Amino acid sequence: MQRYTPALLQPWADSARAIHLSDIAFTDHDRYHTGIDFGEIDRMREQNPDLHIRAGIELDNDPVHSPTGRKWIERNWDKLDFVLGSVHFLDRRDQMFDSIPVGAEQFKGCDIDALYADYFRRVCEIAATGLVDCLAHLDLIKIHGHRPKADIDAIVAETLDVIRSRDVTIELSTAGWRKPVNELYPG
């Protein structure tokens, strides 16, 4: 965990300016919320008036840290520009399924169709919290290349209905291009 400091944040503002971006956001996972310094974000805004600087957080379903993260989000709701929601944990409380390469071990010997159903159930839960504005890497479950054999259209349609009913947006993430699956989320 790194605390927000000028030495950490200013290079990002400088890089954004160098490529003619007008809007940037600093976003961390909720488990690292203690490093977020809204005073430093405000100073960055004052020192970089040509940039629209946003503050966000990614709330995931970490069984250990996210309950504290949720409380932190509720306390700091008015200071956040947005909250991303994500699912990184399945049945193992001690390991994210998307860690590489060890996360792939969670898929060995498992019913992939059941894992997909469980994953999208968890996505619906995080979307329905009322705490997220956008869902990050919506189909992260595919990260290691495991694909369901069953048709999951109905499960995905249900998930999209929940997302739509809560007026939550969906992130288009290019991170999958750097992962074993080698494709966008969602894709």
C-alpha positions in Angstrom: 0.0 0.0 0.0 1.3 3.4 -1.0 0.0 6.6 0.5 -1.0 9.3 -2.0 1.8 11.8 -2.2 2.8 14.4 -4.8 5.7 12.2 -5.8 3.3 9.4 -6.5 0.5 11.3 -8.2 2.1 14.3 -10.0 3.9 12.1 -12.6 0.5 10.8 -13.7 -0.9 14.3 -14.1 2.2 15.3 -16.1 1.9 12.2 -18.3 -1.8 12.9 -18.9 -1.0 16.5 -19.9 1.8 15.4 -22.2 -0.6 13.3 -24.2 -3.3 15.9 -24.2 -5.8 14.2 -21.8 -8.1 16.6 -19.9 -9.5 14.1 -17.4 -7.8 11.5 -15.2 -8.8 9.4 -12.2 -6.9 7.9 -9.3 -8.5 4.6 -8.3 -7.4 1.9 -5.9 -8.9 -1.3 -4.5 -10.9 -0.9 -1.3 -8.4 -3.0 0.6 -5.8 -0.2 0.1 -8.2 2.6 1.1 -5.9 3.7 4.0 -3.4 5.1 1.3 -6.0 7.4 -0.2 -5.6 11.0 0.8 -8.4 13.2 -0.3 -6.4 16.3 0.8 -3.7 15.3 -1.6 -6.2 14.8 -4.4 -7.6 18.3 -3.6 -4.0 19.7 -3.7 -3.5 18.0 -7.1 -6.6 19.6 -8.4 -5.4 23.1 -7.2 -1.9 22.6 -8.7 -3.3 21.2 -12.0 -6.3 23.3 -12.9 -6.1 22.3 -16.5 -6.9 18.7 -15.6 -10.2 17.3 -14.3 -8.9 15.0 -11.5 -11.2 12.4 -10.1 -11.0 10.1 -7.1 -12.4 6.6 -7.2 -12.3 3.3 -5.5 -12.8 -0.3 -6.6 -15.0 -2.2 -4.2 -14.7 -6.0 -4.7 -16.1 -9.0 -2.9 -12.9 -9.7 -0.8 -14.4 -11.5 2.2 -11.7 -10.2 4.6 -11.3 -6.5 3.6 -14.4 -5.5 1.7 -16.7 -5.1 4.7 -14.3 -2.4 6.0 -14.0 -1.0 2.5 -17.8 -0.7 2.3 -17.9 1.3 5.5 -15.1 3.5 4.3 -17.0 4.1 1.0 -20.1 5.0 3.0 -18.1 7.5 5.1 -16.4 9.1 2.1 -19.2 8.9 -0.4 -19.3 12.6 -0.9 -15.5 12.7 -1.6 -15.6 10.0 -4.3 -16.3 10.7 -7.9 -17.1 7.1 -8.6 -17.0 3.6 -7.2 -16.2 0.6 -9.4 -17.6 -2.8 -8.4 -15.9 -6.1 -9.1 -15.7 -9.8 -8.2 -12.2 -11.3 -7.5 -13.1 -14.0 -5.0 -15.1 -17.3 -5.4 -15.1 -19.9 -2.7 -11.6 -19.5 -1.5 -11.5 -16.7 1.1 -7.7 -16.5 1.0 -7.0 -16.1 -2.7 -8.3 -14.1 -5.6 -9.2 -16.4 -8.5 -7.7 -13.9 -11.0 -4.2 -14.0 -9.6 -1.7 -15.4 -12.1 -0.7 -18.2 -12.2 -2.0 -19.5 -8.8 -5.6 -18.4 -9.2 -6.0 -20.9 -12.0 -5.6 -23.7 -9.5 -9.1 -22.8 -8.2 -10.6 -24.0 -11.5 -9.0 -27.5 -11.5 -11.5 -30.3 -11.1 -14.4 -27.9 -10.8 -17.6 -27.6 -12.7 -16.8 -24.6 -14.9 -20.5 -24.0 -15.6 -21.3 -23.9 -11.9 -18.3 -21.5 -11.3 -19.7 -19.1 -14.0 -23.2 -19.2 -12.5 -21.7 -18.5 -9.0 -19.5 -15.7 -10.4 -22.4 -13.9 -12.1 -24.5 -14.3 -9.0 -21.8 -12.5 -7.1 -21.7 -9.8 -9.8 -25.4 -9.3 -9.3 -24.8 -9.0 -5.5 -22.2 -6.2 -5.9 -24.3 -4.4 -8.5 -27.3 -4.4 -6.2 -25.4 -2.9 -3.2 -26.2 0.6 -4.3 -22.6 1.5 -3.7 -21.2 1.1 -7.2 -21.5 3.3 -10.3 -19.7 1.0 -12.7 -18.8 -2.7 -12.9 -15.2 -3.4 -13.7 -14.0 -6.3 -15.9 -17.5 -7.8 -16.0 -16.5 -11.2 -17.2 -13.2 -11.6 -15.3 -14.1 -15.2 -14.7 -12.7 -16.1 -18.1 -9.2 -14.8 -17.2 -7.5 -18.1 -17.3 -9.2 -19.2 -20.5 -11.9 -21.5 -18.9 -15.1 -21.4 -20.8 -18.5 -22.8 -19.8 -19.9 -25.7 -21.8 -23.5 -24.7 -21.0 -25.2 -21.7 -22.6 -24.9 -18.8 -20.1 -27.0 -16.3 -22.1 -29.9 -16.5 -19.5 -27.4 -15.9 -16.6 -25.8 -13.0 -18.4 -29.2 -11.5 -19.3 -30.3 -11.7 -15.6 -27.1 -10.0 -14.6 -27.5 -7.3 -17.2 -31.1 -6.8 -16.0 -29.8 -6.2 -12.4 -27.1 -3.9 -13.7 -29.6 -1.9 -15.8 -32.2 -1.7 -12.9 -29.5 -0.2 -10.7 -28.4 2.3 -13.4 -24.8 0.9 -13.2 -22.4 1.3 -16.1 -20.0 -1.3 -17.4 -16.3 -0.7 -17.8 -14.6 -1.8 -21.1 -11.3 -3.0 -19.8 -8.3 -3.7 -22.0 -6.5 -5.5 -19.2 -7.6 -8.9 -20.6 -5.2 -8.3 -23.5 -2.3 -8.8 -21.0 -3.8 -11.9 -19.4 -3.9 -15.6 -20.4 -7.4 -15.1 -22.0 -6.0 -12.3 -24.3 -9.3 -10.5 -24.9 -11.3 -7.5 -23.6 -13.5 -7.6 -20.6 -16.4 -8.0 -21.4 -15.9 -9.7 -24.7 
